[in-house]
């Protein structure tokens, strides 16, 4: 028997039973590239998306730049810059791999007809996928063309494992019909994105750390979860988190006095009073191309009748967590496999420390990583399933027994209250951005209490099951975040520790974390994959 506390999947009576060689969970850029890649290898692929594949997620809502170097002579300088920003936790080999694969995939998009803008020489400007909706519409089209079956509005709730602990599919629910589904698969690719804690950032309400929790329940570990406190500047009345244009802004106090300093200074000011911005440093030419490239940035201003180039507007900072941070599931080889057999992680579901270290890559490296990791994992997952031969869908599968999915409904909880309680610990700047040992410890104690509350409970109806798992995933994610933040007693990358403000050369290593009822954190070099599987 598996070491997991499990029961036969056949006892649950799912309304929809499907089989595939490869199951992709998540339909954003990484998920669609993974599904396309696996399908072009001849695999039978199913993609299950929490939203509608092609419109759900941060990229579809806002577009993105892409990490792309047009002149190879500039590569060394770019890699050096990224290493410094990331606190020297990047890996040159992976950085080069991603740049090379992203270039291949961008040229594929040219062939498929994505409407890139053109430079002065008439060549496609490959560094910008500014039409995010068009990009994802095109990816959906290519995925379907490759023969992938798409299940929209069908979030996965839990993974299934075989008798040896290898991942063998997943269970979920259809938002539209309420029916349960079970998909048996030779391999599973998690493309579930990061966790933004329902902080009202544009396109991120489907990004609640679901993949982290499902993978951890199967025995996977995470890496870089201390690098998870990315905040984005937005108008106080909007959710658009595209921040590049604020480099042209003047920030002021309510009385009009200019605020000197970086985003952390703005955050400290916001703790006690409003902050205003005006994008008044842009020239007429710059204003023109801004509105052309990122029109959706300006839509909130149009709705309220503000000219952001000439009028002040209130701003705030919204938590993007691991979406624009770099923490995520640890991958153990170049195929983006996790330490759990048959399970792969791509895009923001996986750690991006390999290319960004501890510094936020923003949209650019994350977009390149999404397409590259998706391609590698899709090809590898197809190969893994093929090697199973006739056993691919004949294995005896079991449920793991996930948080908030306990069959005993005598103990229930309100997911909404749990979500609010998590947000109270992770969204405030003085908790997550300005970190201290006291505040981290206090928050972690409260989060542990929340976990105990929901661990072996359930909800009263299928309708609440999705929200209950989101709540559980957010609690689990926050615990890994703060446990690793406490362990890193220095300031490196985006992790700024008020009690340890200096960079410590002795801590130039990645931190792995995991565990459910007991969270653990260890330096990467102190632990082997074999040990982690046993945790």
N, C-alpha and C positions, 0 to 999 in steps of 0.2 A: 504493500500500500504506500501511497505518497505520504510524505511527512505533513502535508497540509491537512487541516481540519476540514474535511470535505464530505460531500455526498454525491451519489450518481446524478449526473445532469438529467438523465431520462426521467427522474421523478418529478420534474418541475412542470412538465406539460406545456412547453412553449407552443404558441400558435403558428409560428413560422420556423421551419427547420430547413437550413440551407447548408451546402458544402462548398468548399473552395480549396484551392491549393494555397492561396495567400489571402488573408483578410487584412485590409488596411483600415485602421480606425482613425478617422479625421479626414476632412476634405479640403484643407487649405493647400498652399503651395507644396509643402513637403509631402502631404498625403497624395496629392494628384500626381506628382512626379514619381512617387513610389509605386502607385497603382499602374501608371503608364509603363514604368520600367519593368515591373513584374510581368505584366501582360505581354509586352513585346518579347519576353523570354519564353512565351508559350504557356504561361501559367493561367489557370482559371482564377480570376481575382474578383473579390467583392470589396467594395468601399462603403463603409458605414459612417455617415456624417451626423454629428449632433445637430447641425443646422441644414442648410441647403448647399450642397457642394457647388461652389462657384460664387456664392455670395456671403457665406459665413466666414468670420475671422477678420483679423486686423488688416490684412493686405487688400482684400476685396473692398473694404470700406474706404480705404484711403490711398492705396498705391504705395510704392516704395522705391527707394534707390537700390542699386545692386553693387556689391563689391566687385569691381571690374577695373583692371588696369590696362589701358589701351596701349601704353608703351612699356615694353619689358624693362627698359632702362630705369623706370620709376619703381619697379617692384621692391628692390632692396630698401628704399626709403620708406615705402608703405609698410613693409613688414616690421621694420625697426620701430616705426611710430606705434603700430598696434601692440608690439611687445611692451613698450614703455607704458602705454595707456592701460594695458592689462596687468600690470604688476609682474611682468616676466613669467607668466604662467602659460603662455601660448606654446604651440609646437610648430616649428617651421615646416616640417614635413606635411602636417595637416593643412597649414595655411596655403601652401603651394598646391596641394591636391584640390582644395576647394576652389581656388582661383582658376585652376585649369579646367575643372569640371563645369564651373559656372560659365566659363567662356563657351564651352561646347553647348551648354543648354540655352544660353542666350542666342546663339546662332540658330539653334533649332526653332526658337520662337520667331526669329526672322523668317525662316522657311515656312513656318505655320501661319504667318500673316499677322503677327502682333504689330500694331501701328506705332513703332518707335518714332520719336521725333528724329530729325536729321541734323547733322552738324553743318558747318559752313562749306564742307566739301561734298555734301549730299550723302554722307554715310550715316547709317543708323547710329543713334546715340544710345549705346547699350547700357549705360550706367543708370538709366531711369526707366522703371516700369510705372510711370506716373498714372496710367489708367489702370488702377488696380482691378476695377470691375471687369474691364476688357481682358486683362491678363487671366483672371480666374474663369471668365466665360470661355476663353480659348482652351484653358487647361481641362475644363469639364468636357468640352467637345472632343479633345484628343483622347481623354480617358475613355469616353464612350466609344469612340472610333476604334480603340484598341480592344474592345470587347469586355470592358469592365462593367460589372453589375453594380449600380449605385443605389444605396438605400439612404434616402434623404430623411432628415428629421428623425433619425434613429440612433440615439446615443447608446454607446455600450455602457453597461453597468458593472460588468466583472469579466475576468478572463477565466477560461477553462484550461485545465492541465491534464496531461496523461498520467499514467500510474508512476512514471519516473520523474514527474515534476516539470516536464517540458510543456510549453504552451501549445494548446491544441484547438484554440478557438475562443469564442466569447459569447456572452449573453447580453441582451439589451432590450430596449422597448421602443416602440414607435410612438412618437409624440402625437401623430395625427389620428391613429386608430386605438392607441392604448394597448395594442397587442404586444406580447412578448416575442422575442426572436432568439434563436440559437444558431450560431454559425460554427460548424466544425471546419478547421483549417489546418493545413500542414505547418504554416508559419503565420505569425501575426506581426504587423508593423504598427507601432504606436506613433501617430502623427497628430496627437491631441493638443499640441501647443503647450504654452506655459500656463502660468496662473497670475491673473491680474486682480483677483479677489473681488470681482463684481464692483470695481471702483468707478464705473461709468466712463471708462476709456473707450473710444470709438472702436466698435467691432470686436470687443473683447469679452462680451458677456457669455460666450461659449468657452472661454479659456479659464477654467477653474481648477486645473491641476489633476483632472480625472485620470490621465495616463500615468502620472506619478504614483497615485494610490494603487491603481490596478497592477502596475508592475511591481511595486514594493510588496504587495500581497502575494505575488508569485515568487518573490525572493530576490528581486533586482535591487540595486543600490543606486544612489544618486551622487553627484559630484558638483561642487561649487555652489551649494545652496545658500552660502552666505552672500553671494553676489546676486542678490534678488531684490534689492531696494531701489530699483530704477523708478524715478518720478518724471513725468512729462509736463511741461508747461502747456497750459490751455487757457483760453478765455474762461472766466469764472462761470459764464452762462452757456458753455459748450463742452463737448467731449472730444473735439478734434485734437489729437496729440502729435501732430506734425510740428516739430520744434525748430527746424532749420532756419526759418525766417526770423526767429527771435534774435539772431545774431545782428540783425539790422534794427533792433528795438532799443529804445531808451526806457528804463524802468524808474518809476518815481513813487514816492510816498504820496499819501492823500493830499498833502499840501503842495505837491508839485516838485518837491526837492528830489534831485536825482539820487538813485541808489547805486552806489559803486560796489562792484563785486560780482561773484558768480552766482550760480543757481542756489548754492547752499546759503548764501547771504539772503537771497530772495525768500528761501524757505524759512530762515530764522525770523525774517521780518513778518512773514505771513502768520507766524505763531501768535503775534500780538496785534497786527493791524493789516489793512488791505494794501495790496501792491497793484500799481497800474503800469501798463505798457503802451507804447506807441511805436509803430514800425516806421519811424521817421528818418532813419539813416539810409534808406534805399533810394537810389536815383530813379529818375523817371523810367529809364531803360530797365532797371532791375525790377521795378514795380510791374512793368509790362510782362516780363517773362515769368515772374512769380505767379501772376494770375493765370497764365497760360498753362504752366506746369502743374500747379496744385490748386485748381479752382475750388475744390472742396474745402480747402483751408479758409476760404473767404465766405463760404455760404452762411455760417453763423452770424457774421457781421452784416451780411446783406439782410438777414431776417430781422435784425434789431435796428437797422439803419445807422450803423457805425462805419465810418471810413477809418480803417486801422492805420492808414498812412498819415493821417492828420489829427485823429481824435484819440484821446486816451481811453483805455478799456481795462476793467479789472481782470486780473489773472489769478490762477491757482495752480497747484501741482497735483496731478492725479497719479496714483500708484500704478505702475505697469508691472511690478514684480519681476517674475522670470520671463515675461514676454519680451521685454527689452533688456532684461538682465542676462546672465549667462548660465545660471544653474539649471540642472535637469538630470535626466537619467544618464548614468555612466555607460559608455560604450566601450567594449573590450577589444575590438579589432577594427580593421579598415572597412568591414562590411556594415558597420553600425549595429552590430549585434550587442545585446546586453549579456549579462552573465547567466541569464536563464535561457536554456535551449529553446530555439524556435521563436524567440522574441527579439524584435529590433526596435530601435528608437530613432526618430528623425525629426528635423526641424527644431522648433522650440521645446519639444518634448524631451530632447536630448541636451546634454550640457554643450555649451559653445565655448567652454574654456579652451579647447584645443586651438581655436582661431582667435578668440578675443581675450583669453585669460580672465581676469577679474574686472575688466572694464567693459561697459556697455558697448555693444557693436551697433546699437541703433538698428535701423532697418537694413542698412547696406550689407554688412557681413551676414546678418541673420537671413537675408533673402538669398544670398549666395549659398549659404549653408543648407537652407531648405531644399533647394533644387539639387545640390550635389549629394547630400545625405539621402534624399529620397531615391535618387537613381541608384546609388550603391546598395541601399537596403533592399530595394525592389528586386534587383538582379540576384542578390544573395538569398533572399527569402524564396524566390522561385527555385533556385538551385537546392535549397534545403528541403523544400517540399518534394522536389523531384527525387531526391535521394531516399525519401521515405517509401517510394514505390507504391505498391498496392495498399500499404498501411496508412497512407496519407489521411484518409477519413474513416479508417476502421479501428482506430485506437479507442480504448475505453477512456472516456473523459469524465472529469470530476469538477465540481465547483470548489473554489478555494474557501469560501465562507468570509465574505467581505464585510467591512464596517457598514452599519446601517442596513444590512441585508439579512439580519438574523431572523430566522423563521418564527421566533417567539415574539408575537406582537403584544404580549402583556406589558412589555417595556417599550414605550414609544417616546419620541421627542419631536419638537417643532423645528424643522430645518431653518425657518426664517430667523428664529431667535439665535440659533447656533451661528448662522452666517453673520448676524449683527455682532455677536460676541467676538468672532474672529476678526472682523473688520476693525473693531475697537482696539485691537492689539497690533495690527499691521499697517493700517492706513495713516495714523497720526505721525507727523514728522519727528516728534520728540521720542517716538518709540522705534521707528524703523530707519529713519534717515540719520538722526543724531543718536547713535547707539551708545549706551553705557551698560556696564555689567549689571547694575541694579535694575534698570528698566528691562533689559533682555531677560533677566532671571525672573522678574515679576510676571512678565508676559508669558514666558514659557511655562511657569507654574499654572497659570490660568488655562493655557492651551492644553496642558496635560489633563487638567480636570475636565475640560470639554471632551477630550478623547475618551476618557473613562466613561463619561456620560453617554456617548453615542456608540461606543465600540460594539456592544452586544445588544443593540436595540434595533428597532425597525420603525416603519411608518405605517399609518393606517390604511393607505391606499396606493395602488400603482401610480396614480397621478403624482404623488409626492415622492416616489422613489428616485426620480432624476434629481430633484432638488436635495434630497437627503444625501445622495452620493456626492453631489457638489459640495455640500456642507462638510462631509467627512473628508473629502479631498483637500479642501481649504484648511481644515484643522491640521491634517497631516503635513501639508506643505509648509505651513507656518512653523510647525514644530521642528522640521528639518532645517528650515531657514535659521531660526534663532539658536538652535543647538550648535550649528556650525559657526554662527556668528560669535557665540560665546567662546568657542574653541580657538578662533583666530584672534589672538590677543595682539593685534597690530592694526594698522590702516593700510590697505592694499586695494587697488582698483576702486570700485564703487563702495566697498566696505570701509567706511570711515568710523573708527572706534574712538569715541571721545576720551576714554580712559587710556588708550594706547594710540596716540596720534601719529607715531612714526612707523615707517616701513622697517620690518625686521628681516634681515637677510637669512636668518635661521628658519624662517617660516615660509621660504620660497618653495612651497609644495602645495599640491591640491589636497583638499579635504573631502573624504568620502563620508556619506551618511546613509542611514537607512533604519529599518526597524519600525515596528508598529506600536506594540504596547510598551516596548523599551527602545527608545531612540538611541542610536550609537553614532559616534563620530570618530574617525581615525584618519591619520595622514595616509595618503595613497601608497607610499613606499613601505608602510608598516603592515600591509595586509594583502593577501593574495586573493585571486578570484575564487579559488577553492574554499578558502575560509569564509568568504562572503556568502557563498551559496548555502553554507551551513547555518548562517545567522538566523 
